[in-house]
Amino acid sequence: MKKTLLALCVLICLLLSACGGEGSGSGTVEIMEKKFIAQCTDIQNNPGSYEGKTIIIEGLADVRYNKNESKIISSTIYRNSPGCCGNDGKVSFTLEYDGDAKPKTNDWIAVEGIIKVNTLKNGNKRVVISVTNLTVKDERGAEFVQN
């Protein structure tokens, strides 16, 4: 009986250590195309598990510049997804970016950055990516994801 109980305890410990995934043990989260919605949703729903981790993600750019186009006012990375009324949804992250590359809206971008959680005035939390590297790419991935 003791051997069976010991073997069961060892098996449970092994199973728990193998279930780490992106949110717990690894310092880098790579958003995969086939799991895009699931991974992004998990980050948005569990921001404390991801804060401070490096993220690697590709998608479409949505960029707003000031009037003389010298400074980015706001930017996001996103992919289109199913929504409430068909295919009108977007899965996205706000970017904190002040680098040399100047992406345009609808450019395909590859981003590496650090996941941050900002607290808004109303107390809500917003996940943002503090960009350390941004590249505009010629080859595009799936603009629409549905996983």
C-alpha angles and dihedrals in degrees: 000000000000091000091051092049091047092049090049091051092049091049092051091049091050092049093049093049092050094054097070101120126170096307101057121030110012122082093211128059115198113194107221122210095233092049098036099123095040094049095044091047091051091052091049093047096043105032095156091062091057105033111124094017123123115249128200114196140157129203148109121318124231106189133176119194131193118259097278091040093237097119134038111238097185137352138180138182115219150153127214117251143167112295140177095291104036121286098353100109131109131201108205152155128211112239127218100207136157102157136131099261110088108204120192126219110281094021113135108242137187113211133191117184149126121280111238131181115216122194113223125216091261091055096253119132124236124195113221134175116231098210119227096168131017125179128182107221132202095208112072130206127210108316090193120051128182112177 
